[in-house]
């Protein structure tokens, strides 16, 4: 799977050149001036989707011709699938509406096609401002010091829904490594799940490291930390967690393809996408605006202030990664992942 991401960048550059050559015009200021654009957040307030989305709403307008207003709409439900389905099937296709997409949208689409009413490669990806590993964190008083301790100690995890990375990654980990645990769903985003851990309703949750580091950095400090990171799932190690093992390091060689499939979510990070059917000139303008925002020092400064990272990717790069990830996931790998995570149902 990693080779997919290495191939995607040069191919995306070629694709970008083709777009530039084929489009002589782009939507001008008259198309956006005086309008109110909307960014849909697939979870409740307080999480990294919300934090990135609110930062996008403040800075993206400065790079769109006509400088339109941008507002947020939170649409939690079904682990983020409600917002993704809405964006694909109902959202207006005028370029004035967009979503902070699920990083695991490809994984969900292929594993749960009856519930995911969208085609990830048909979205118009504007770009991303981060890349995310999913990091499993447990309370220290659970008795778990390493992920292998879960072979003998059953853990209770908190997450939003079965479409969320906070459900998918623990379930695939437990299934591949033979660990004990069960997930409780229904928490509205990472903030509520983290609160459940703090109050003792759960002992574990799994989110990208930024969610942990920006919300509860004090949990991990001192000789007796409140919680510890025990595992990460992604394409490469998070630079902040060099000593936390990757799932791919712990599984059998025959299981690496399944882990690579799940890990494909990481490069999608936190960004924006438009629904299908938007005019090509509008897509070109919005992609240019997104690139301009990522290069804006004021945007970078606000992310840093919020303890959020900036790892920028262009829209054509993300589009190619999505397309290649869908093409390379064999039915056998998808079916095995589905059975481990969801059992007999999806």
Secondary structure, DSSP 8 states (H G I E B T S, - for coil): -HHHHHHHHHHHHHHHHHHHHH-S----HHHHTT-EEEEEESS-TTSHHHHHHHHHHHHGGGGSTT--EEEEEE---GGGHHHHHHHHHTS-SSSSEEEE--TTHHHHHHH-TTT--S-GGGSEEEEES----EEEEEEGGGT-SSGGGGGTS-EEEE-S-TTSHHHHHHHHHHHHHT--EEEE----SHHHHHHHHHTTS-SEEEEEHHHHHHH-GGGG-STT-SEEEEEEESSS--TT-TTS-BHHHHS-GGGHHHHHHHHTTGGG-SEEEE-TT--HHHHHHHHHHHHHHHT-HHHHHHHHHTT-----EEHHHHHHHHHHHHHH--HHHHHHHHHHHHTT--
